[in-house]
Each structure stands twice: as structure tokens, then as C-alpha cells.
Amino acid sequence: MNASTSSPFRRCDGIVRRDFLHVGLMSAFGLSLADLLRLQASAASPNKAKSCILIWLDGGPSHLDTFDPKPDAPVEIRGPFKTIGTDVDGIQLCEHLPQTARVMKHVALVRSLTHELGNHDTGSHYLLTGHRPTPALQYPSLGSIVAHESGDGIALPPYVTIPDSVSSLRAGYLPAAFGPFAIGGDPSKPGYRVRDLQPPDWISFDRLGQRRAMQQQLDQFTRTLEESDDTRARDRFFEQAHQLIASPAARAAFDIEKESPQVRQRYGHRRIGAGCLLARRLVEAGSRFVSVVDRGWDTHQDIARTLPDAQFPGSGKVPDMDRAFAALITDLHESGLLESTLVVMMGEFGRTPKLNSSAGRDHWPRAGFACFAGGGVRGGQLIGRTDAHGETPDERPVRPEDIAQSILGLLGVDTDAEYQTPAGRPMKILTGGEFVRELI
């Protein structure tokens, strides 16, 4: 397929980015919140993060054209954009991140993220699970691990993806009940409603309760014949789905239309802005892990037009991300939720240091970035550094396993705990990596 005619929702490897997770009323819900677990990274440090918002820049964002500019490099390396200062001395960003520049005092910027997997799917799996992919086993996503550790609690799903999931955000070898609830659709559209949260008009909540009671009786009969992981997962699906649709407060958390026009404007009217705003509403209401998936970062050509607002207002990836990320950080800070809400932004890899013949950049897993804010993270700092051309880390390399250990550690998950695979094999939650101690 010619790149110039390809869909903005299709990666260069031909995989449609709209990786549908077909969920409906009985989707893979889970429940939250249990008491916070210990911070595995440092027993002496109090655990602060109750929830996490992961902004996933699907396709691989260019580090050189966003968070790791090289203004002194030759033009074919530094690219077409200038740099600007931030509210932290010594930290510079791309000129198209002016709003993020004003909140960097809250952000710990990792500039030395590195690995070797330059394929979209394998790179995504590595970052989103903390494990190198293997054909022998599908590992659970970080969100699914958090859902598993949350236990039962309030009616909201502990793990939500906005708007849809990618394969590496799913439950892996864990029971499907710990997979994400994908809201579907486009939350930036006027009148948006999350699918399947309201029963049909012809079914009252009383009638819904009667149907649930009948379903429980049938399940009890089935259970006497066969007890399996599938049966237990189905029981969990029905119970969680019923609690969600029967709770007005839980359903209201998904209603982005309740926000004022001023707040909607602050986040922006693009998908990533609406997604971040909805994520804030969900963690306020009790969800523990919310992934906002922003597609379109596979920029193999003409980054001078695709990354900034070069074509028309709202056309560029970077300004949309800038507005949404800065609004989210500001909103959480002003409401007092930033200390208890970890915000992470990253993608599967960076982009090549040298512009290609199409004025774009290709896949480059050897260097990338990750932003951490809130949840006890010490903001206003740089962690790691790449060389003068942004090719490889020359200081404090950080690997996907380290990112996973840090996210789960800040959320109080004991990563030495063991799960069992479907074959009965004991498996540590994470088998490698170290907590990035500079974060705290």
C-alpha cells in the first residue's frame, strides 16, 4: 500500500489500528478498590498511587520531535522544529509542546528508554506487559495485573481502555475477567455515550434483577455439572456487568457530557483530549487503571505536516497531545488528585535519528521516552540521556522491564508474587527489571 494513501488508523505493518475488542454487556469487567499494597520498590517509601492513567501513543512517537530535541545536531537529524524552554531550568522540549512546557515541574522525563524490538506488536507487548514476547505464552498487561490485584469493591471496572484496546493491553494468560472494559466509539463526538451501560427501554431494573436471579440459578445447575475457569469467568462477567449497569453513580462516571464546555475546551475536542478527560472522571470514581490509546504516531513521512498543526487547527498529533496531557496534569493537580494518580505517557519505540527520503522517521527502538507524573513521582527532572544525535542512551539506560516494575511498584503491586498459567505453571508477575529509583 502506498503510504500517502494509507489510513491514519493503519500502521505501516498493515495492521489496522482499530484493533476491536468485541465487548458488550458481559465484557471483561473487574472491580476495585482494595487496600493499597506495599510499595515493592522501597519498603521505606509510602505507597501513594491509588490509580494510573496510561496514555499510549500507538505507532511509536518520535522522541527527537517531542521530548528529546537535539537543537545543535545537523538539520537532517534535528528535524524541522525549534525548541523551547520549560518551567524547569535545563529541560527543553519541541516548540509544539508549549502547554506541556508549563507543567514540567510535575513531570519526570525518562529520555533513555531503550530496547531491541522494532516491530509494532512486539514492541508494544514488551512495554505494556514488561515481558519480552514469546510464542509460548501471552503475558498479561500491566492493567490486567492491577485489576487482578484490586479485588472486588465498587461497581466501576478497575481496568478501562479508551476508546478501544490493542492486543497487548489484554489479560494474556490471566482469566478474561481481568481484561479491560473497552468503551468503544469516539468520546470526542457530541452526544457520545458508552455502549451497553443502559438497559433497553423495555427492560426495567426490576426485570433485570429477575433475569439475573434466573441466570444465577442456571449457572448453579451448570456448576454442578462442570466447574472450569470459563465458568468462573462467566460468573464474574455477569456479576460485574449487573453491578455496573445497576449503579447510577458508576454509569455517571462515563458520562463526559456532564463536563462544562470550558473544561471540554481545555482538554481539546480531539480523541486524545476527550479520552484523557474521561480517564480523569473514571479514576475520580474509583477505577484503578485507565489506558487512553491515541493512534496515528507511525510517522514515516512528512513530519513537518503530520506532527504540527500545519494543515489546519487540530490536524497535528503533537498539539493535540500537548493540550490533553497538560490539561490532565493541571486538572489533577488543582483537584488534589495528582498525588494519588500516576500518569504515564509513552509508545512502543522512538524514531530514527536521521530523516528518511520521505521527510519522515522510521522505527527506532534503541531510543525513546516515557513521561511520569503524580502518584508520588518527583517531578521536574530528567532521567537518562541520549547521545548528541539521539541514537542510543549514553547515560542511565531504562528498559521496558524497568518501566513495568516502576508502574506496578508505584501502584503497590508485589511483582515477586506468583500467578499460575493455564497449564499450571507458576509464573512471577515480573521476572526482570528494577524500579527506577530516581522517580521517587
N, C-alpha and C positions, 0 to 999 in steps of 0.2 A: 504493500500500500504506500502510495506517495505521502510523505509526511505532511505536505502542505494541505492535503485534503482529508487528513485523518481527524477523527472526532477529538475534541478536547477532553473527553472522558475515556480515551483509549490510550494505553501505554504503548511504547514503541515495540514491546514484545508481542503485541497483538491481543493482549488480554483486555477485555472490556472492563473498565474500571468500576462500572456499576455492578459490583460483584454481589448479586442479590442474595440476601439471606431470607428465605421464604418463611416468615414467621407470621402468625396471626394471633388469634385469641389465646391459643395454648402454646405460645412461644417460650423460649428458654429463659424464663424468669428466675430470679433468685431473690432473696430477701436480705435486708440489713437491719439495724446496726448492732453488732455485739460490742462488748467491752473491747477497747483497743489492746492489742497485743504489745509485747515488749519490742523496743527498737533493737533489732539484732545487730545493727552496725556498731552500736556503742551502748553498753549496758549502763553507763553513767549519764547518758543523754536522755532527757524525757522525750517520749513519743508525742509529736504534735499534730501529725497529719491524720485527719479523720477520713478524708476523701481525696480523690485525684481526678483532675481533668487532663486528659492526654489529647493534645492537638496533633493529629497525624497528617503530615504534609506528603501525601501519597504521590509517588513518582520520583522523588529524590530532589530536594531543593538545592540550588546552587549556594554553597557556603560563601563563595567569593562575591556573589552579587547580593548578599543579605547580611550575614552576621560575622563574616571574616574577610572584609575587603582588604585588598593589597594596593593602596594608592601609589606606592613607589615602584611597583612592578611595571614591566613593559605593557603597552596598551592591549596586546593580544592576550595578556594574562589578566590584567586588572579589569578588563571589560569596559563597557560604555558609561558606567555610572561613577559619580563622585562619592565622597564620604562625608559624613557629618559627625560632630561631637555629640556626646550624650550628657546626661546629668551625673555621670561618673567620670572623673578625670582619667584619661588614658584609654577609654573604651570608645572606639569609633564604629559606626555602622554605615550601611549603604544609605545614600541620600533619600531613598524612597521609604525609609523607616523612621520618619520624624516623630510619630507618636510613641513608638516603642522607645526611641531615644530618651523620652521624658520619663520613662518608668524603669530604666535600667538599674536604678538603686535597689529595686526589688528582685532583680534577676541575677542568677549565677549562670554565666555563659560558658559552656564547655566548647572549646574550639579545637579539640584534639580527638574527636570521635573517629575511630578507625577500625576497619575490618577488611576482609578479602572477598566478600561475596557481592559481585557487581550485577547480579540478576535481581529484578524487582521482587519476585516471590521469595527467593532465598534470603535476600537482604531484609525484607520485611519480617520474615519469620524470625530471623536472628535478633532483630531489635525488639520485636513485640512479645517474644517468649523468653529471651535470654539464653536460648539454646541454639547451637548450630543445627540446621535442619538435617534430618536423616530419613530415608525412605522407610525405615523400620518402625518409626513412631512419630505421631503427630503430637507435639508438645502443646500444653495449654497456654493461652495468652496470659499476660500479666493481669488483665481484668478478670479473667475466669478464676485465677488463683485468689484474687481478692474476694470475689463472690463466694468461693468455696470457704474461705476463712471467716466470712462475715456471719454465717449462721442465719437463723430465722429472726425476724424482727418486724419492721414496719412493712407496709403494703408495697412500697416502691421497689422495683428491681434494683439490686445492688450494682448491676453492670448494664450500662446502656451504650449503644453506639448510635451516632448521629451523622448522616441520616441512615446509612447502611454500613454493613460490615465488610471487611476484607477477610480473606481466609485465615490469616494469621492472628486475627482478633477473636478467634473462636475457642471452644472448650478443649480441643485436642483430645487427649485420652481420658479426660475427666468426663463424668456424666453430662449429657447435653443440657441438663437443667442449669449448669453453671456457665452456659454460653451467654452472649449478650442479647438484650432485647433491642432490636434494630427498629427505629421509629418509622423509617421509610419516608418517601416523598421529599419535598423541598420545603424546609421550615421557613425559608425566606419569602415564600409566596403568600399574598394576602389571603386571610381566611384559613390558613393551614390548620389541620387537625391531625393528631397522631392516629394512625389506623387502629381499629379494633378496641378502643378504650371505652366505647359507649355501646351498650347492647342495642339491638334493633328496637325501633319504637314499639313493636308489637309484643316485646318481652319486658315485663316489669321486673323489678329486683326481687319481688316475692316469687314470681315464677322462676326466675333464675336460681333462687335458693332451692326451690323444689327440684329443679333439674340437677343441681349439684348433689342433693341428697340421693337422688336416684343413681347418679353416676358413682357415688361412693359405695352404694350397695352392690352395683355391678362390679366395681373394682374389687370389693371384698370377696365376691364369688370367684373372680378371676384369680385372685391371690391364693385362694385355697388350692387352685389347680397348678399355678406356676408362679414362682417368685423369682424375678430377674432384675437386672439393672434397668432394662427397658420399662418394666412395670413400675419400679420405684421412681424413675424419671418422669413417667407419665403422671403418676400421683402428684409429684411435685409441680409439674406444669399446671394441672388443673387447680390445685390449691392456691398457687401463687397468682394465677390468672384471675381467679374468683376474688381474691383479696384486693387486687388492683382495681378491677372494674367496679367493685362494690364500695370503694373508698373515694368519696368526693375530693378529699384533700389530695390524695395521690394523683387522681386524674387532673386536678387543677395544676399540679406542678408541671405538667406537659403543655399547658395552655399558654403559649407565648403571646397570644393576643391580649393577655392581661397586662402586659408591659405598656408603658406610656410611649407615645410617638417620640418623645425626646430620648428615651432610653434606646429605642429601636434605632434611631438615627446615630446615636453614639457608637453602637456596635457595627453599624453599616447594614445595608439591605441585601448583601450577598449571602451565599450559603454559609460561609465560614463565620460571618458575624452572627447570623441567626442561630447557628449551631452553638457558638460559644455562649450566647445569651441563654439558650435553652439549657445548656450544661450547667450554668450558674444556678438556674432555677432548680434543677434536679439535685445538685449537691446541697443546696439550702434545705431541700425537703428530705434528705437522708440517703440518696444514692451514694455509693462509695466509689465507684469508678465509672467515669463517663468519657468515651472516646469520641472526639469530633474529627471526622475523616474529611479532609479537603483534598480533592483530586485536581489534577492538572499541572503537576510540577515536573513532568518529564519533558524538559525544555531542550530539545535537540537543535532547535533553530530559532534565529531571530529574537534573542532575548531582549533586545532593545525595544521590541514592540510587545512581547508577551508578558514580560515581568512588570514594567511600569504601566501607568495609565496613558499609554502612547496613542491608543486608537480612539478611546472615548472614556469619560469618567466611569470608573468601575470595571474597566476592561482588564486591568493588570492584576496579576496574582499577588505581588508584593504589597501594594497599598491596601488591598482587602485584608490580607493577613495582618498588616501593621495596625490597622484600625481595630480589628477584632481582638487581637492579643492585648493591645494596650488598654482597651475598654474593659476587658475581663480582669486584668490585673488591678486596674484602678477601682472597678466596682467592688471586687473582693476586698481590697484594702479599705475602702471607705465604709464598707458594711461590717468590718471586723472579722471577715471570714478568711482572709488570706493566710493567717497563721495556722488555720486548721485545714486549709485546702491546698494541696500540692498541684501546681500547674506545670506540665511538661510539654514542650513542643519540639518535634524532631521529624525526620523522614528516614528512608531506608539507607541513603548514602548521599554524598555530595556530588559535585560535578567536576569535570576535567578542568585543570588549571588553565589550559590553553583553549581559546575559542576554536571551534571547528570551521570547516569551509562554509557552513550554513549560518555562521554567526551565532551558533548556539553552543551548548556544552553537553558532553556525553557523560555516561555513568562513571563515577569515581568513588569507590568505597574506601579508599585509603585515607580520605579526609572528609570530615563533615562536622556538624554542630548539633548541640542539644541545649535547649533553654530550660532552666529550672527556676521556679519561683514559689514562694509560700511554703506552707507545711513545715516550718522550721528551718527552711533553707536560708543561708546567709547570702543576701543579695549584694549587688554592686561589685561583683568580682568576675575575673576571668579565670578559667581553669584550663590549663593546657595552652599550647600554641603550635601553629603550623609554621613551616619554613617560609622563606620570602616569597615563594610562588604558590603557597597553599597546596603543595603536593602531598606532604606527609607531616605528621606531628614531629616536632623537634623538642617538645617538652611535654611531659605528663600525658602519654597516650591513654585514652579511655576507650574501653571495648564494650560491645553490646552486653556482655555478661555483667560488667560493672554498672551499666545503666540500669539493668534489671535488678541487681542487688540493691541499688540505691533507692529506686522507686518502691520496691517491696519493703525495704528496711524502714524508710520514712513512714510507711503505712503500718508498721508494726508487725509485718509478717515474718515469722521464723523460717527462713529459707533452708534451714537444715532439716526441717520436718519432712516426713516421707509420705508420698501417696502410693497407691497401687495402680499399675496399669491394668487394662482389661485382661491381660494374660497372667495377672497375679504377681508381677514383678515389682518389688519395692523400688521407688524412684524418689530421690530428693527433689524438692521443689526447684532448686537450682544446684548445679553441680560445679560451677566455676564462678570466677569473678570476685571482686571485692567492692565494698561500699566506698564511694568516692567521698572520703572524709572531709575534703575541703568544703563540701556542701553545707556542713553544719559547724 
